[in-house]
Amino acid sequence: MSPRAGVVTEESRERAALCVTLERVGPAAPTLCSRPTAEDLLAYLLVGERRFLTSLLGLLVPAVASSAEAKMRHRSWGEMIELLRAGPAWWWPSARPGDGLDFLKLFVHHEDIRRATPGWEPRPPELYRDEVLWQAAARLGRLAYRRSPVGVRLRRPDGVSWLVKPGTETVTMIGDPGELVVHMCGRRAARVRPTGAPKDIAAALDTRQGTLFGGVAEE
């Protein structure tokens, strides 16, 4: 039995919500990440959770990951969703319950599916989820903007902010926590308002990491 059984975290809630969305949209639904369909994305997630060593090797040899994902897609769509819903086996490193990297990965990829459809809207605010995302945004921002030649500050609409990259000239990215996270992962569909000198904004965005969770930076 997974150690997540009986443990309610934002990771477990996001996992359940993603499974509901996958059931609704079907395997051919588009995404915003490097896996073009929902089926491709789900296979990628399952290999990461259930073929952990294979997924690590796939970082060095992409063909290994591609082969594992192709084998995963041989399963039925319903079976793949149930595997994701159950979570990884307890003995895999990613099986520890919590609200860290696993939650962020599920959240961003859930948004990859939600936002690939015209007319999407951000999810309604949720106090704890948004606080988890806000704390994560500080860590993610230091990674996303580490090569920026100008300073970068993240700011929520209520004025609370993180300085994630010091600099003489600073730009500010304003948005709700989830929007900032999605934006930092290179997704084009994010409601973030940059403020500052246009050349400084362009410089910060140009050096943003576009590959976080399989994204491609696009403005």
DAFEN-V246102 format. One record per backbone hydrogen bond with DSSP energy under -0.5 kcal/mol. CO is the residue of the C=O (numbers start at 0). NH is the residue of the N-H. If there is no record, write none. Layout:
co:nh
CO:NH
CO:NH
This chain:
co:nh
1:4
3:6
5:7
6:8
8:12
9:13
10:14
11:15
12:16
13:17
14:18
15:19
16:20
17:21
18:22
19:23
20:24
21:25
25:28
26:38
28:37
33:35
35:30
36:40
37:41
38:42
39:43
40:44
41:45
42:46
43:47
44:48
45:49
46:50
50:54
51:55
52:56
53:57
54:58
55:58
55:59
56:59
56:60
60:63
60:64
61:65
62:66
63:67
64:68
65:69
66:70
67:71
68:72
70:73
71:74
75:79
76:80
77:81
78:82
79:83
80:84
81:85
82:86
88:91
91:94
92:95
99:103
100:104
101:105
102:106
103:107
104:108
105:109
106:110
107:111
108:112
109:113
110:114
112:115
113:116
116:119
125:129
126:130
127:131
128:132
129:133
130:134
131:135
132:136
133:137
134:138
135:139
136:140
137:141
138:142
139:143
140:144
142:145
143:208
144:147
150:170
151:163
151:164
152:172
153:161
154:174
155:158
159:155
161:153
161:163
164:151
168:150
170:152
171:173
171:194
172:154
173:192
175:179
176:180
177:181
178:182
179:183
180:184
181:186
182:185
187:189
189:191
191:193
192:173
194:171
196:199
196:200
197:201
198:202
199:203
200:204
201:205
202:206
204:207
210:213
211:214
213:33
